[in-house]
Amino acid sequence: VSVNMSTHFIPRVRDHAHSEQSSRSIPQRFERRADESRKTSPMTSEESADAAGPSDGAPSDRFKSVVETMTDGVFVLNDDDTITYVNAAIESFVGIDRETLVGATFDRLVDVRAIDAGEYDRFVEALEILREGTQREYRMTVETTSGSKLELRLCGRQGSGGGNGVVGTVRDVTDRERALETLERQQVALYRLYQADV
């Protein structure tokens, strides 16, 4: 029996700059189904621009009215990485009330053991890449200490006062990541079986 299957099994890169030409290790049809299952859509570029409010980094009222209805967590950082705004949904992701987060920095999540120091360092590196200006958007997956996996989409923004802040969204992708890991294990097993039969 002739078996025809692809031998291209590309390891998945968990932290990467957003690019339409980036390689993916899963079938596109599976990724489309994952995308279709999401309850919310990413912010538009216009909505992200509205996050650049006054010079103190506070977002506009229009921006707030949009993101308060989202099930994704949303946060805004000013140019010294202080949190100037989070929507209500962020509390369910990090386990800290929004009043405590605003005015703090994200190392607060390490203090309360929501994430470990290694994950925070990766987050800081992503911010530095955005601040360099070579990339406008960055995606990464962060694992919490409870085992949940959160997808962060970070976008650099130019404030009206000249500061370079960041607006980000947070989405729980634990189930999706587990499904992808299962699919990848199946791909590897099938490939090994195919190699053994050749």
VEXNU-378817 format. One record per atom (N, C-alpha, C): residue in one letter; atom name; x, z, y. Coordinates in steps of 0.2 Angstrom, whole numbers, plus 5000, padded with zeros to 4 digits. Example, Ala and Ser with C-alpha at 12.3 -4.5 7.8 and 13.67 -1.06 7.14 Angstrom:
  rest  atom    c1    c3    c2
     a     N  5066  5039  4972
     a    CA  5062  5039  4978
     a     C  5066  5039  4984
     s     N  5064  5035  4989
     s    CA  5068  5036  4995
     s     C  5064  5039  5000
# end
This chain:
  rest  atom    c1    c3    c2
     v     N  5004  5000  4994
     v    CA  5000  5000  5000
     v     C  5004  5000  5006
     s     N  5003  4995  5011
     s    CA  5007  4995  5017
     s     C  5004  5000  5022
     v     N  5009  5004  5025
     v    CA  5007  5008  5030
     v     C  5010  5006  5036
     n     N  5006  5006  5042
     n    CA  5009  5004  5048
     n     C  5007  5009  5053
     m     N  5012  5013  5055
     m    CA  5011  5018  5060
     m     C  5017  5019  5064
     s     N  5016  5021  5071
     s    CA  5021  5021  5075
     s     C  5026  5027  5074
     t     N  5032  5026  5075
     t    CA  5037  5031  5074
     t     C  5040  5034  5080
     h     N  5036  5033  5086
     h    CA  5038  5035  5092
     h     C  5035  5042  5093
     f     N  5038  5047  5092
     f    CA  5036  5054  5093
     f     C  5040  5057  5099
     i     N  5037  5057  5105
     i    CA  5041  5059  5111
     i     C  5040  5066  5112
     p     N  5045  5071  5112
     p    CA  5043  5078  5114
     p     C  5040  5078  5121
     r     N  5035  5083  5121
     r    CA  5031  5084  5127
     r     C  5035  5088  5132
     v     N  5036  5086  5138
     v    CA  5039  5090  5144
     v     C  5034  5094  5147
     r     N  5035  5100  5147
     r    CA  5030  5105  5150
     r     C  5030  5105  5157
     d     N  5036  5105  5160
     d    CA  5036  5105  5168
     d     C  5039  5098  5170
     h     N  5035  5095  5174
     h    CA  5037  5088  5176
     h     C  5034  5086  5183
     a     N  5037  5082  5187
     a    CA  5034  5080  5193
     a     C  5029  5075  5191
     h     N  5023  5075  5195
     h    CA  5018  5070  5193
     h     C  5020  5063  5195
     s     N  5019  5059  5189
     s    CA  5021  5052  5190
     s     C  5016  5048  5186
     e     N  5014  5042  5188
     e    CA  5010  5038  5184
     e     C  5014  5034  5179
     q     N  5020  5034  5179
     q    CA  5024  5031  5174
     q     C  5027  5036  5169
     s     N  5026  5042  5169
     s    CA  5029  5047  5165
     s     C  5026  5046  5158
     s     N  5031  5047  5153
     s    CA  5029  5046  5146
     s     C  5025  5052  5143
     r     N  5020  5051  5139
     r    CA  5016  5056  5136
     r     C  5016  5055  5128
     s     N  5016  5061  5125
     s    CA  5017  5061  5118
     s     C  5010  5061  5114
     i     N  5004  5061  5118
     i    CA  4998  5061  5114
     i     C  4994  5055  5116
     p     N  4990  5052  5111
     p    CA  4986  5046  5113
     p     C  4982  5047  5119
     q     N  4982  5042  5123
     q    CA  4978  5042  5129
     q     C  4971  5043  5128
     r     N  4968  5041  5123
     r    CA  4961  5042  5122
     r     C  4959  5050  5121
     f     N  4964  5053  5118
     f    CA  4963  5061  5117
     f     C  4964  5064  5124
     e     N  4969  5062  5128
     e    CA  4969  5065  5135
     e     C  4963  5063  5139
     r     N  4960  5057  5138
     r    CA  4954  5056  5142
     r     C  4949  5060  5141
     r     N  4948  5062  5134
     r    CA  4943  5067  5132
     r     C  4944  5073  5135
     a     N  4950  5076  5135
     a    CA  4952  5082  5138
     a     C  4950  5082  5145
     d     N  4952  5077  5149
     d    CA  4950  5077  5156
     d     C  4943  5077  5157
     e     N  4939  5073  5153
     e    CA  4932  5073  5154
     e     C  4928  5079  5153
     s     N  4932  5084  5149
     s    CA  4929  5090  5147
     s     C  4929  5095  5153
     r     N  4933  5094  5158
     r    CA  4935  5098  5163
     r     C  4929  5099  5168
     k     N  4927  5105  5170
     k    CA  4921  5106  5174
     k     C  4922  5104  5181
     t     N  4928  5104  5184
     t    CA  4929  5102  5191
     t     C  4934  5097  5192
     s     N  4934  5094  5198
     s    CA  4939  5089  5199
     s     C  4944  5091  5204
     p     N  4951  5088  5203
     p    CA  4956  5091  5208
     p     C  4954  5089  5215
     m     N  4957  5093  5220
     m    CA  4955  5092  5227
     m     C  4957  5085  5229
     t     N  4954  5082  5233
     t    CA  4956  5076  5236
     t     C  4961  5077  5241
     s     N  4965  5072  5243
     s    CA  4970  5072  5248
     s     C  4968  5075  5255
     e     N  4962  5073  5256
     e    CA  4959  5075  5263
     e     C  4957  5083  5262
     e     N  4955  5085  5257
     e    CA  4954  5092  5256
     e     C  4960  5096  5256
     s     N  4965  5094  5253
     s    CA  4972  5097  5253
     s     C  4974  5097  5260
     a     N  4973  5092  5264
     a    CA  4976  5092  5271
     a     C  4972  5097  5275
     d     N  4966  5099  5273
     d    CA  4962  5104  5277
     d     C  4965  5111  5276
     a     N  4969  5111  5270
     a    CA  4972  5118  5269
     a     C  4977  5119  5275
     a     N  4980  5114  5278
     a    CA  4985  5115  5283
     a     C  4981  5117  5290
     g     N  4979  5123  5290
     g    CA  4976  5125  5296
     g     C  4980  5127  5302
     p     N  4979  5133  5305
     p    CA  4983  5135  5311
     p     C  4990  5136  5309
     s     N  4994  5138  5314
     s    CA  5001  5139  5312
     s     C  5003  5145  5308
     d     N  4998  5149  5307
     d    CA  4999  5155  5303
     d     C  4998  5153  5296
     g     N  4996  5147  5294
     g    CA  4995  5145  5287
     g     C  4988  5146  5284
     a     N  4984  5149  5288
     a    CA  4977  5150  5286
     a     C  4973  5143  5285
     p     N  4970  5142  5280
     p    CA  4966  5136  5279
     p     C  4960  5136  5284
     s     N  4957  5130  5284
     s    CA  4952  5128  5289
     s     C  4945  5131  5285
     d     N  4940  5132  5289
     d    CA  4934  5134  5286
     d     C  4931  5129  5282
     r     N  4932  5122  5284
     r    CA  4930  5117  5279
     r     C  4933  5117  5272
     f     N  4939  5118  5272
     f    CA  4943  5119  5266
     f     C  4940  5125  5262
     k     N  4939  5131  5265
     k    CA  4936  5136  5261
     k     C  4929  5135  5259
     s     N  4925  5131  5262
     s    CA  4918  5130  5260
     s     C  4918  5126  5254
     v     N  4923  5121  5253
     v    CA  4924  5117  5247
     v     C  4926  5121  5241
     v     N  4932  5125  5242
     v    CA  4935  5128  5236
     v     C  4932  5134  5234
     e     N  4928  5137  5238
     e    CA  4924  5143  5236
     e     C  4919  5141  5230
     t     N  4917  5135  5230
     t    CA  4912  5133  5224
     t     C  4916  5131  5218
     m     N  4922  5130  5218
     m    CA  4926  5128  5212
     m     C  4927  5133  5207
     t     N  4927  5131  5201
     t    CA  4929  5136  5195
     t     C  4937  5136  5194
     d     N  4940  5131  5197
     d    CA  4948  5132  5197
     d     C  4950  5137  5202
     g     N  4955  5140  5201
     g    CA  4958  5145  5206
     g     C  4962  5141  5211
     v     N  4961  5143  5217
     v    CA  4965  5139  5223
     v     C  4968  5144  5227
     f     N  4975  5143  5229
     f    CA  4978  5147  5233
     f     C  4982  5143  5238
     v     N  4984  5146  5244
     v    CA  4988  5143  5249
     v     C  4993  5148  5251
     l     N  4999  5145  5251
     l    CA  5005  5148  5253
     l     C  5008  5146  5260
     n     N  5010  5150  5264
     n    CA  5013  5148  5270
     n     C  5021  5146  5269
     d     N  5025  5145  5274
     d    CA  5031  5143  5273
     d     C  5036  5148  5271
     d     N  5034  5154  5271
     d    CA  5039  5159  5268
     d     C  5036  5162  5261
     d     N  5031  5158  5258
     d    CA  5028  5159  5252
     d     C  5023  5165  5252
     t     N  5021  5167  5258
     t    CA  5016  5173  5258
     t     C  5009  5169  5256
     i     N  5005  5173  5252
     i    CA  4999  5170  5251
     i     C  4994  5171  5257
     t     N  4991  5166  5260
     t    CA  4987  5166  5265
     t     C  4980  5166  5263
     y     N  4978  5163  5257
     y    CA  4971  5162  5255
     y     C  4971  5161  5248
     v     N  4966  5164  5245
     v    CA  4964  5163  5238
     v     C  4957  5162  5237
     n     N  4954  5158  5233
     n    CA  4947  5158  5232
     n     C  4945  5163  5227
     a     N  4938  5164  5226
     a    CA  4936  5170  5222
     a     C  4938  5169  5215
     a     N  4938  5162  5212
     a    CA  4940  5161  5205
     a     C  4947  5163  5203
     i     N  4951  5164  5208
     i    CA  4958  5166  5206
     i     C  4958  5173  5203
     e     N  4954  5177  5204
     e    CA  4954  5184  5202
     e     C  4953  5183  5194
     s     N  4949  5179  5191
     s    CA  4948  5178  5184
     s     C  4955  5176  5180
     f     N  4959  5173  5184
     f    CA  4965  5170  5181
     f     C  4971  5175  5181
     v     N  4972  5179  5186
     v    CA  4977  5183  5187
     v     C  4976  5191  5187
     g     N  4969  5192  5186
     g    CA  4967  5199  5186
     g     C  4968  5204  5191
     i     N  4969  5201  5197
     i    CA  4970  5205  5204
     i     C  4965  5202  5209
     d     N  4962  5207  5212
     d    CA  4957  5205  5217
     d     C  4960  5201  5223
     r     N  4956  5197  5226
     r    CA  4959  5193  5231
     r     C  4962  5197  5237
     e     N  4959  5202  5239
     e    CA  4961  5206  5245
     e     C  4968  5209  5244
     t     N  4970  5210  5237
     t    CA  4977  5212  5236
     t     C  4982  5207  5236
     l     N  4979  5201  5234
     l    CA  4984  5195  5234
     l     C  4986  5192  5241
     v     N  4981  5192  5245
     v    CA  4982  5189  5252
     v     C  4987  5194  5256
     g     N  4992  5191  5258
     g    CA  4997  5194  5262
     g     C  5003  5196  5257
     a     N  5002  5195  5251
     a    CA  5008  5197  5246
     a     C  5011  5190  5244
     t     N  5016  5190  5240
     t    CA  5019  5184  5237
     t     C  5018  5185  5229
     f     N  5019  5179  5226
     f    CA  5017  5179  5219
     f     C  5022  5183  5214
     d     N  5027  5186  5217
     d    CA  5031  5191  5213
     d     C  5026  5197  5211
     r     N  5021  5198  5215
     r    CA  5016  5203  5214
     r     C  5013  5202  5207
     l     N  5013  5196  5204
     l    CA  5010  5195  5197
     l     C  5015  5198  5192
     v     N  5022  5198  5194
     v    CA  5027  5201  5189
     v     C  5026  5208  5190
     d     N  5025  5211  5196
     d    CA  5024  5218  5196
     d     C  5019  5221  5192
     v     N  5013  5217  5192
     v    CA  5008  5220  5188
     v     C  5008  5217  5180
     r     N  5013  5214  5179
     r    CA  5014  5211  5172
     r     C  5009  5206  5170
     a     N  5007  5202  5175
     a    CA  5003  5197  5173
     a     C  5007  5191  5170
     i     N  5013  5190  5173
     i    CA  5017  5185  5170
     i     C  5024  5188  5170
     d     N  5029  5185  5166
     d    CA  5035  5188  5166
     d     C  5040  5185  5171
     a     N  5046  5188  5172
     a    CA  5050  5186  5177
     a     C  5053  5179  5176
     g     N  5053  5177  5170
     g    CA  5056  5170  5169
     g     C  5050  5165  5171
     e     N  5044  5166  5170
     e    CA  5039  5161  5172
     e     C  5039  5161  5180
     y     N  5040  5167  5183
     y    CA  5040  5167  5190
     y     C  5046  5163  5193
     d     N  5051  5163  5190
     d    CA  5057  5160  5192
     d     C  5056  5152  5192
     r     N  5052  5150  5187
     r    CA  5051  5143  5186
     r     C  5046  5141  5192
     f     N  5041  5145  5193
     f    CA  5037  5144  5199
     f     C  5041  5143  5205
     v     N  5045  5148  5207
     v    CA  5049  5147  5213
     v     C  5053  5141  5213
     e     N  5056  5139  5207
     e    CA  5060  5132  5207
     e     C  5055  5126  5209
     a     N  5049  5127  5207
     a    CA  5044  5121  5208
     a     C  5043  5121  5216
     l     N  5042  5127  5219
     l    CA  5041  5127  5226
     l     C  5047  5124  5230
     e     N  5053  5126  5228
     e    CA  5059  5123  5231
     e     C  5059  5116  5231
     i     N  5057  5113  5225
     i    CA  5057  5106  5224
     i     C  5052  5103  5230
     l     N  5047  5106  5230
     l    CA  5042  5103  5235
     l     C  5044  5104  5242
     r     N  5048  5109  5244
     r    CA  5050  5111  5250
     r     C  5056  5106  5252
     e     N  5059  5103  5247
     e    CA  5064  5098  5249
     e     C  5062  5092  5251
     g     N  5055  5091  5250
     g    CA  5052  5085  5252
     g     C  5053  5078  5248
     t     N  5056  5079  5243
     t    CA  5057  5073  5238
     t     C  5051  5071  5234
     q     N  5047  5076  5233
     q    CA  5041  5076  5229
     q     C  5035  5079  5233
     r     N  5029  5076  5233
     r    CA  5023  5079  5236
     r     C  5019  5083  5231
     e     N  5020  5082  5225
     e    CA  5016  5086  5220
     e     C  5020  5088  5214
     y     N  5018  5093  5211
     y    CA  5022  5096  5205
     y     C  5017  5099  5200
     r     N  5017  5098  5194
     r    CA  5013  5101  5189
     r     C  5017  5105  5184
     m     N  5015  5111  5182
     m    CA  5018  5115  5177
     m     C  5013  5119  5174
     t     N  5015  5121  5168
     t    CA  5011  5126  5164
     t     C  5014  5132  5163
     v     N  5011  5137  5165
     v    CA  5013  5144  5165
     v     C  5010  5148  5159
     e     N  5013  5152  5156
     e    CA  5010  5156  5150
     e     C  5010  5164  5153
     t     N  5004  5167  5153
     t    CA  5004  5173  5155
     t     C  5006  5178  5149
     t     N  5007  5185  5151
     t    CA  5009  5189  5146
     t     C  5003  5191  5141
     s     N  4997  5189  5142
     s    CA  4992  5189  5137
     s     C  4991  5183  5133
     g     N  4995  5178  5134
     g    CA  4995  5172  5130
     g     C  4991  5167  5132
     s     N  4988  5167  5138
     s    CA  4984  5162  5141
     s     C  4989  5157  5144
     k     N  4987  5151  5144
     k    CA  4991  5145  5147
     k     C  4987  5142  5153
     l     N  4991  5143  5159
     l    CA  4988  5140  5165
     l     C  4991  5134  5168
     e     N  4988  5129  5169
     e    CA  4990  5123  5173
     e     C  4990  5124  5180
     l     N  4996  5124  5183
     l    CA  4997  5124  5190
     l     C  4998  5117  5193
     r     N  4994  5115  5198
     r    CA  4996  5109  5202
     r     C  4997  5111  5209
     l     N  5003  5110  5211
     l    CA  5006  5112  5218
     l     C  5007  5106  5222
     c     N  5005  5106  5228
     c    CA  5005  5101  5233
     c     C  5008  5103  5240
     g     N  5014  5100  5242
     g    CA  5017  5102  5248
     g     C  5012  5100  5254
     r     N  5012  5104  5259
     r    CA  5008  5102  5265
     r     C  5011  5104  5271
     q     N  5010  5100  5277
     q    CA  5013  5101  5283
     q     C  5008  5104  5288
     g     N  5009  5111  5290
     g    CA  5005  5114  5294
     g     C  5005  5112  5301
     s     N  5000  5113  5305
     s    CA  5000  5111  5312
     s     C  5005  5114  5316
     g     N  5008  5120  5314
     g    CA  5013  5123  5318
     g     C  5020  5121  5315
     g     N  5020  5116  5311
     g    CA  5027  5113  5309
     g     C  5029  5116  5302
     g     N  5026  5122  5300
     g    CA  5028  5125  5294
     g     C  5027  5121  5287
     n     N  5031  5122  5282
     n    CA  5029  5118  5276
     n     C  5027  5123  5271
     g     N  5020  5123  5270
     g    CA  5017  5127  5265
     g     C  5015  5123  5259
     v     N  5012  5127  5254
     v    CA  5010  5124  5248
     v     C  5002  5126  5247
     v     N  4999  5121  5244
     v    CA  4992  5123  5242
     v     C  4992  5121  5234
     g     N  4989  5126  5230
     g    CA  4989  5125  5223
     g     C  4983  5126  5220
     t     N  4982  5123  5214
     t    CA  4976  5125  5210
     t     C  4978  5128  5203
     v     N  4974  5132  5200
     v    CA  4975  5135  5194
     v     C  4970  5134  5189
     r     N  4971  5131  5183
     r    CA  4966  5130  5178
     r     C  4968  5133  5171
     d     N  4964  5136  5168
     d    CA  4965  5139  5161
     d     C  4965  5133  5156
     v     N  4971  5131  5153
     v    CA  4971  5126  5148
     v     C  4973  5128  5141
     t     N  4972  5134  5140
     t    CA  4974  5137  5133
     t     C  4971  5133  5128
     d     N  4964  5132  5128
     d    CA  4961  5128  5122
     d     C  4964  5121  5121
     r     N  4965  5118  5127
     r    CA  4968  5111  5127
     r     C  4975  5111  5124
     e     N  4979  5116  5127
     e    CA  4986  5116  5125
     e     C  4986  5117  5117
     r     N  4982  5122  5115
     r    CA  4982  5123  5107
     r     C  4980  5117  5103
     a     N  4975  5113  5106
     a    CA  4973  5107  5103
     a     C  4979  5102  5103
     l     N  4982  5101  5108
     l    CA  4988  5096  5108
     l     C  4993  5098  5104
     e     N  4995  5105  5103
     e    CA  5000  5107  5099
     e     C  4998  5106  5092
     t     N  4992  5107  5090
     t    CA  4989  5105  5083
     t     C  4990  5098  5082
     l     N  4988  5094  5087
     l    CA  4989  5086  5086
     l     C  4996  5084  5085
     e     N  5001  5087  5089
     e    CA  5008  5086  5088
     e     C  5010  5088  5081
     r     N  5008  5093  5079
     r    CA  5011  5095  5072
     r     C  5008  5091  5067
     q     N  5002  5088  5068
     q    CA  4999  5083  5063
     q     C  5003  5077  5063
     q     N  5005  5075  5069
     q    CA  5009  5069  5070
     q     C  5016  5069  5067
     v     N  5019  5075  5068
     v    CA  5025  5076  5065
     v     C  5025  5076  5057
     a     N  5020  5079  5054
     a    CA  5019  5079  5047
     a     C  5017  5072  5044
     l     N  5013  5068  5048
     l    CA  5012  5062  5046
     l     C  5018  5057  5046
     y     N  5022  5058  5051
     y    CA  5028  5054  5052
     y     C  5033  5056  5046
     r     N  5034  5062  5044
     r    CA  5038  5064  5039
     r     C  5036  5062  5032
     l     N  5029  5062  5031
     l    CA  5026  5059  5025
     l     C  5028  5051  5025
     y     N  5027  5048  5030
     y    CA  5028  5041  5030
     y     C  5035  5039  5029
     q     N  5040  5043  5032
     q    CA  5047  5042  5031
     q     C  5049  5043  5023
     a     N  5046  5048  5020
     a    CA  5047  5050  5013
     a     C  5045  5044  5009
     d     N  5039  5041  5011
     d    CA  5037  5035  5006
     d     C  5040  5029  5007
     v     N  5044  5028  5013
     v    CA  5047  5022  5014
     v     C  5053  5020  5009
# end
